[in-house]
Amino acid sequence: MKVSQPVRQRTAGPTLLPCRSALLASLRGLPYDDHPVLDAAGELAVLHQVRERTPAAELATIDRRRAQLMRAIDRWVILAAPVPLATADEHCETLGGLVDRLARASSLAFVELAGAPDSVFYDEWVRLEDLADSYQRLVDDLWAGVRSLPY
């Protein structure tokens, strides 16, 4: 006699999206689990670092690659995240856009301002932490189904 296994519903437990600490580690170039969002985030951080030293005439190539990475993140999230509830509020930006802003803030805080006075570095660190908190809240809301992303 064959016994069938019960079908499990997806709950608001662990998500398929990386947590804020894994994302911040990938932005700093530290080791992280293999994940397409973390791969794209790490490359975005490098592109922001390179962008600061690139002549204005050559920025289009970097910005085009950044746009490709942001779209790749957005496509992955659309496929991986549960369908939001009909009453879900739409977030003001895509997850790819938020990760790009995090990559920029990380580049600024850890590379460009490395030798800056403590007060300037602290202000950027606070900005980076606020963005990371926003990312984590958005990920949690997406998996709970109470938030949707713009297309």
VEXVEX-306398 format. One record per residue (C-alpha): x, y, z; residue in one letter. Coordinates in pm, whole numbers, plus 32768, in hexadecimal, padded with zeros to 4 digits. Layout:
ATOM  east  north    up  code
ATOM     X      Y     Z     A
...
//
This chain:
ATOM  east  north    up  code
ATOM  8000   8000  8000     M
ATOM  808B   8151  7F99     K
ATOM  8058   8278  8082     V
ATOM  8059   83CE  7FE0     S
ATOM  810A   84F0  8082     Q
ATOM  803E   8623  80DE     P
ATOM  806A   8754  8003     V
ATOM  8123   8862  80C2     R
ATOM  80BB   89CB  80A5     Q
ATOM  81C8   8AD2  808C     R
ATOM  81D2   8B96  81CF     T
ATOM  826F   8CDF  822E     A
ATOM  83A7   8C2E  82A8     G
ATOM  84F6   8C37  81F6     P
ATOM  84F0   8CD1  809E     T
ATOM  85A7   8C89  7F5F     L
ATOM  8634   8DE9  7F68     L
ATOM  8775   8E2D  8027     P
ATOM  875E   8EDD  8175     C
ATOM  87EF   9036  81AC     R
ATOM  8934   8FB6  8245     S
ATOM  897B   8ED2  811A     A
ATOM  892E   8FF2  802E     L
ATOM  8A13   90E1  80E9     L
ATOM  8B28   8FDA  80E7     A
ATOM  8B09   8FAF  7F6E     S
ATOM  8B15   9129  7F3D     L
ATOM  8C5D   9135  7FF9     R
ATOM  8CEF   9016  7F2F     G
ATOM  8CEB   8F23  8054     L
ATOM  8C9B   8DB2  8020     P
ATOM  8B2A   8D5C  8008     Y
ATOM  8A47   8C42  7F9C     D
ATOM  8A1C   8C10  7E29     D
ATOM  88E1   8CD1  7DCF     H
ATOM  8885   8D94  7C95     P
ATOM  881A   8ECB  7D59     V
ATOM  8960   8ECC  7E1E     L
ATOM  8A2A   8E9C  7CDF     D
ATOM  897B   8FC6  7C3D     A
ATOM  899F   9099  7D7A     A
ATOM  8B14   9055  7D8C     G
ATOM  8B40   90B9  7C21     E
ATOM  8A6F   91F3  7C58     L
ATOM  8B55   9259  7D76     A
ATOM  8C88   922B  7C9A     V
ATOM  8BE4   92F3  7B82     L
ATOM  8BA0   9413  7C72     H
ATOM  8D0C   940F  7CDF     Q
ATOM  8D84   9412  7B76     V
ATOM  8C83   951C  7B1B     R
ATOM  8D25   9617  7C07     E
ATOM  8E6E   95FF  7B48     R
ATOM  8DDB   95F6  79EA     T
ATOM  8DCD   9720  78FD     P
ATOM  8C6D   97A0  78B8     A
ATOM  8C82   973A  774A     A
ATOM  8CA5   95CB  77AF     E
ATOM  8B94   95BD  78BA     L
ATOM  8A88   9542  77CA     A
ATOM  8B22   93E6  77B7     T
ATOM  8B2E   93C6  7932     I
ATOM  89CD   944C  795C     D
ATOM  894B   935F  7851     R
ATOM  89E2   9238  790F     R
ATOM  894E   92B9  7A55     R
ATOM  87F5   92C7  79B1     A
ATOM  8821   915F  7935     Q
ATOM  8879   90E8  7A93     L
ATOM  8753   91A0  7B31     M
ATOM  8664   9102  7A33     R
ATOM  86FC   8FAB  7A77     A
ATOM  86B9   8FD5  7BEB     I
ATOM  8554   9047  7BA5     D
ATOM  850F   8F20  7ABC     R
ATOM  8598   8E2A  7BBA     W
ATOM  84C1   8EBB  7CD1     V
ATOM  8387   8EB3  7BF9     I
ATOM  83C0   8D41  7BB7     L
ATOM  8425   8CE2  7D1A     A
ATOM  8340   8DB2  7DF8     A
ATOM  81E4   8D3D  7E4F     P
ATOM  80C2   8DE8  7DA3     V
ATOM  8064   8F15  7E78     P
ATOM  7F0D   8F37  7F11     L
ATOM  7E10   9002  7E4C     A
ATOM  7E1D   910A  7F60     T
ATOM  7F9B   9123  7F5D     A
ATOM  802D   927E  7F4B     D
ATOM  811B   92C4  7E2D     E
ATOM  827B   9324  7E92     H
ATOM  8302   946A  7E01     C
ATOM  842A   93C6  7D50     E
ATOM  849A   9274  7CD2     T
ATOM  857A   9195  7D9F     L
ATOM  8688   91BC  7C95     G
ATOM  867B   9335  7CC2     G
ATOM  8699   9314  7E3A     L
ATOM  87C2   9225  7E1A     V
ATOM  8869   931D  7D2C     D
ATOM  883B   9435  7E2B     R
ATOM  88CE   9351  7F36     L
ATOM  89F6   9306  7E52     A
ATOM  8A32   947B  7E21     R
ATOM  8A1A   94C3  7F96     A
ATOM  8B02   93A0  7FE4     S
ATOM  8C00   9417  7EE6     S
ATOM  8BF4   9574  7F75     L
ATOM  8C10   9505  80E0     A
ATOM  8D21   93FF  80BD     F
ATOM  8DF2   9473  7F97     V
ATOM  8DD4   95E4  7F50     E
ATOM  8DB4   965A  80B9     L
ATOM  8EAD   9565  814F     A
ATOM  8F96   9682  81B4     G
ATOM  8E89   9784  81FD     A
ATOM  8E4F   981B  8356     P
ATOM  8D89   973E  8443     D
ATOM  8C54   981D  8439     S
ATOM  8C3B   9809  82BD     V
ATOM  8C72   9690  82BE     F
ATOM  8B70   9665  83D4     Y
ATOM  8A67   9723  830F     D
ATOM  8A9A   963D  81E3     E
ATOM  8A9C   950B  82C2     W
ATOM  894A   9572  8354     V
ATOM  88C1   95A8  81F4     R
ATOM  893B   944E  818D     L
ATOM  889E   93AD  82C1     E
ATOM  8751   945B  827B     D
ATOM  8753   93D9  8115     L
ATOM  87AB   927A  818E     A
ATOM  8689   9287  8284     D
ATOM  85A2   92F5  8169     S
ATOM  861B   91CE  809A     Y
ATOM  85D3   90D7  81B2     Q
ATOM  8477   9167  81F2     R
ATOM  8428   9151  807E     L
ATOM  849F   8FE6  8069     V
ATOM  83D0   8F8B  819C     D
ATOM  829D   903C  810F     D
ATOM  82C5   8F95  7FBA     L
ATOM  82CC   8E3B  8057     W
ATOM  81A6   8E8E  8138     A
ATOM  80E4   8EF8  8001     G
ATOM  8093   9053  8087     V
ATOM  8171   9110  7F92     R
ATOM  8191   9106  7E19     S
ATOM  829A   9195  7D32     L
ATOM  8267   9283  7C0F     P
ATOM  82A5   91FB  7AB3     Y
//
